[in-house]
Amino acid sequence: MPRTSPSGRVVALIGLAALVLTGCATATPAASTPTPSASAAALDGDITVFAAASLKATFTELAASFEAENPGTTVALNFAGSSDLVTQIIEGAPADVFASADTKNMTKLTDESLAAGDPVDFATNVLEIAVPPGNPAGIVDFADLASPDVKLVVCAPEVPCGSATATVAAAADLTLTPVSEESSVTDVLGKVTSGEADAGLVYVTDVTAAGDAVEGIDFAESAEAVNTYPIVALKDSASADVAQAFVDYITGGAGADVLQTAGFGAP
Amino acid sequence: MRPVSGSYSGVPRWVIALAAVGAAFVLLPLAAMVLRVNWAEFVPLVTSESSVAALLLSLRTSLAATALCVVFGVPMALVLARTDFWGQKILRSLVLLPLVLPPVVGGIALLYTFGRRGLLGQTFGLLGIEIAFSTTAVVIAQTFVALPFLVLSLEGALRTVGTRYEAIGATLGASPTTVLRRITLPLVLPAVLSGAVLSFARALGEFGATLTFAGSLQGTTRTLPLEIYLQRETDPDTAVALSLLLVVVAIVIVTLAHRTGAPFRRTTGADS
């Protein structure tokens, strides 16, 4: 590219570096804010919470109200697939609390003796059929999904929502022939909201969160695969009291209210 | 400042030191990955049914995408390098956009173009062609991200070679097509080849646009990168083994690209 001036590239690089730096700066506000030392009983410290992607809306809300109730604390949130998060924690990522979307990934953490105590179950989630607005394929119940004319998208059996799908299909004695097996619920939902798929199997909470973009269809067989969400404070936390207080907050009344509004079930 | 085999190569020591840090930055993660490979299980892991299906699909779709890149990329490079028209600079920037776009964005754009409810998707639907969730969708996504690599490298080569021989050919009475076939293309053939190899490599590594646009089903749309992404959830050993396989294929391709690119550099005098 002879037309590109070298100075233009330098400017672009500096811009990129600035972006990276400011990105880091916002991620760790604690570095510049001196924490006021209140009375000995008041909570004081910063924690990082690693939470399953499906908890994004609820945990963002709960972290804000937790911070409001405990002015000395800040809660940084990191959302991703549970297996990604647990891998990052085992590889040494600085987390203080871990909230998993399934017990399997939580077990990986406790097997490595990284948890500060026993994980507490705080929510449950079941599958629901998501269809594009107007339900173009006319899906009524779970059995309709097995029709060859229906473009069905599900999670791959390797991920939690996919193993739940397999369990439910086996319980209903139904053979599903999906056109795609996605790696995450978000990807399944994306294929439904864009209208590419006629139906997708996602969690109830995903349908609630998607609002008008999809329609949800409950089905009785979903009770065969109930996903349980455990949470735990981590052993190596520098602010162990804040981490435990946050866990208690999620498992307490305030947490239950927000979670159930979002469609989660009680554990 | 000491001449090496006739060409100047006085690189200051501090530049070499920084280059070494840069090289370590690229090589260390690769080494770290190799160290994690479960060698005892390596062969069974990469020869499992799903792994082989993913590898074959990746090779097949990448080859198809490379063919499309050559068919459309060579004319694009020619137009960009040899013609002059209003808005050409803007057009070049736009054509090269997939280079800098996050692949997911590319996937979303493709979805709104070729998807069921997309710009062209409805027309295709009327013709009975369904692109969504098909291998065609994978090839489209790969072509989209790989095309700029061929256009970019070929356009640079065309400009370096210049138009002298072409002008002479034209004055001797050759038609534009004859000039293209007998002079231009033979001159830049090495650049076409290395551009094609680069496009193939980019297509092979394509992940984001495929995931967003094509879906993921074994043997149909689940290419090697998507298989790695999925296996990482439950079976890190398979993910690492397949990653290594992809790295090896990529190294072979990059080496190949250097080989095919070498004659080109020699003709322009830039090679030592």
Interface residues (C-beta under 8 A of the other chain):
Chain A: M1 P2 R3 G81 S83 T87 K151 V153 A156 E158 V159 P178 V179 S180 E181 E182 S183 D187 G190 K191 S194 G195 E196 A197
Chain B: K89 L111 G115 R116 R117 A132 F133 L152 E155 G156 R159 L211 T212 G215 S216 L217 Q218 T221 R222 L226 Y229 L230 Q231 R232 E233 T234 D235 P236
